[in-house]
Amino acid sequence: MTLQNKRVVVTGASGDLGRAMACRFLDLGADLVLQYRSDSAALKPVLRAAREAGREAFAVAADLAEPDGPDRLAAAVLARWAAVDGLVNNAGGTRPQPFEEITAADWDQALRLNLTAPFRLIQLLLPALRKEGGSVVNISSVAALTGGAFGPQYAAAKAGLIGLTRSAARDLGVHGVRVNALAPGPVDSAMTSSLDGPVLDGIIRATALRRLVDPLEVADAAAFLLSTGTAVSGQTLVVDAGRHFV
């Protein structure tokens, strides 16, 4: 498995999962655009590792929940690269809320970040993706399949992302662009640790392996889907320690 000289865009790169993927992609020889919203300090080790490895990597600040966020990121990418080999739509999340307390604004924000932004980025970067037959990996969640513990706004958005993945794979395959989804969870991350202790303990007990997923395990799956020489497209790969069985 190699990403040697591949140009890969990773959104949500300052989070636990985003950093793990960025580091794995660097190890495999990729050049990177790393989107973050506010925590630029979290990316300093990744950028330093890229310099030491002789790879190109640069960070772009953009709030993907805002209407112009995807446009700002895409403009920065296209100003640097004429072609894109990989797009990982990883930015996402929400805060756990009881069903009856979710407002219309909460719902809209969750859909903008977790579903609308990935759609817009695929649209905006499509001319660059189809130049080299690029690969898109949408980071969904096992919550799309189980309902999850973060609320209906998150589960609905992540389920929509799986639907987007299937539709985009059908429409963009003619251009040589592959589109797949990953459904991780529960991942050992800041988002998961925000859950109440008893809730998290119950989730872990409900996994076949009785443990959280390491971010590096998701990173390896994403690297596989980005790698060339595979006919996999339109699929959702579940990496969840046996939380959900079809």
N, C-alpha and C positions, 0 to 999 in steps of 0.2 A: 504494500500500500504506500503510495507516494503522492505528494502534492507539490513536487518540485517545480518551482517557478510559476505556480498557479497564483492568480490574484483573487483573493477571497475577502469579501466584506462580512464582518460579524457585527450584528447589532446587540445592544445590551452587553457590551464587552467588559464593562467594569464589574459586573456581578460574578458570583462564584462560578457559575456554569460558563459564562462568557469567557472568563479568564482561562478556565481549564481548556476550552476549545481553542482559544487563540494560541496558547502554549503548545498544544498538541499539533496544531496546523504548522506552527513555526518549526517544530521538530521534524515535520515531514517535508519541509522546504518551501512553504508558502510565503508569499508577501501578503500584507494585511492592511485593510482599513478597519479601524476599531471605533464603533460608535458608542458614545456614552452620553448620559444626560447631565450629570453634575459632578461625579466623583472621578476627576481626572487623576488624582493621586493613586487610585487603585490600578491604573494602567501603567504607571512608571516602571514596575518590574518587567512587564511584558515588552514595553518599548526598549528597555535596556537589553533584554534577552535578544530582541530582533537585531539590534545594532551589533551585539557580540557575535551573532550568527551570520552577519553580513546580509540580512534580509531587510526588505523595505517594509516599514510599518508606520502608519500615522493615525492619529486619533482625531475624531470629529465630534464636536459637541452639538447635539441636536435632541430636542424633546420630541420623540416620535408620537406622543399623544396629542401634540398640537398639529393643526391642519397643515402648516408649512414645514413641519419637521422632516418628513420623508423627502420633500423637495430639496431642503437644505443639504441633507446627507447625500442624495443622489448627485447634486451639483458638485459637491466636493470630490466625490469618487470620479466622476466623469472629467473633472478638471485635471486629474492625475492619470487616469487610465482610460484608454480607448476601448479596451476589452476587459470583461470580468469573467473569471472562470467559475467563481462560486459566490453564492449569497446565502448566509445563514441568518434567518429571521428569528433571532433569539430574544430580543427585547420583549418584555412582558411582565405580567404579575398583577396583583391586586392585594388589597388588605382584607383579611377575613371579616365578614359581617353576617349577622343574622339575616335571614331571608327578608323579614318584614321591615328591616331598617335600610335596605338598599334604595337609594334615591334614583331618579331618572339621570341625574348627573353622574352618579357612580356607575350606572349601567353604560352610559355613553362613553365615559372615560375608559372603561375596561375594553369595550369593543374597538375604540380608536387605537389603543396601544397594541392589543393582542391580535387584532384581525385586520382593521383597515390599514394600518401602517405596513404590514407585510404585503398586502395586495398592492398598495401604491408603489412600494419599492420594487416589486417584480415588474410592474408596468414601466416605471421610470428607467430601470436598468436593463430592460429587455433588449434594446438595440446592442448594448455592450455584451450581454450574456450570449446572444445568438451568434456573435462573431466567432466564438471558439467552441460553441456547443456546451454552454455552461450548465452548472448544476445548482438548484435551489434546495435548501433544507429548511423547512419550517419547523420550529420547535413548538409543538403542541404540548399536551400533557395527558397523563393517564386520567386526569379529572374529566377530560372530554368523553371518556368511556365509563367512568364510575360515578360522575357527579362531583366527586372530590370533597374537600373540606374548606375551600376558599370562597364558596358561594356560587349562585347560579350565573352571575355575570361572567365569572372566570370560566366555568365549565362550558357555557354557551359559546363564548368567544373561541376557546380552544377547540371545541367541536366544529365550529365554523371554519377554523383554520385547516382542519382535516378535509372538509368539503372543498375549500379553496385549493388545496393541494391536488386533489383528484381532478378538478376542473382544469386547473392550470396545466397539469401534466398532459391532459388530452389536447388542449389548445396549442401548447407550445412545443410538443414533441416534433411537429413538422419542422421546427427550426433547430432540432437537435438539442433542445433544452430539456433536461430532466428535472422533475419536481417531486420531492418526497417529504415526508414528515417524520419527526421523531416524537414519541409520546413518553417522556421520562416521568419518573416519580415513584416514590417520594425521594427527592435528591437531598443529600446532605448539604444544605445551603442556608443562607440567612432567611430566605422566604419560608422554608419549612420550619426553621427554628422559631419563627414568629407565632406558630400555633401553640395553643395551650398544651401543657405537658401531657395531660391525660389523652387529649385528642391525638397528639403525635405518637404516644405509646400505643394507642389503639391501631393507628395506621401501620406501625411497624409490626405489630402482632398479626396483622392481616396480610402481610407479605409472606410468600412461600419461603424466602431466605431469611426472614426475621431480621432484616437490616435495611438501612437506607442505601440508596444508590450513590456511589462515588461519582462526582462530576467527571472524572477522567473516563469512566465507563461510557458516559453519554458522549464525551468528546471523541472516543474511538469510533463509536457508531456514526457520528456525524462525518468523521474523516472518511469512513468507508463510503458513505453516500456521496461525498464530494469527489471521490477518486474516479478517474476515467476508466474505461474498459468494463463498465457494467451496464446491463440492460434494465436495471431496477429503476422504475419510475411510477409515480402515482401511488406509492405504497406508504403505509404508516408502520414504522418499526417501534415496537413497545420495549422500553428499557426500564423496568420498574421493580426488579427483584421479586417478580411473581405476585404483584399486587392485583393484577387483572388477568383473567384467562378468557379467551374468546370461546 
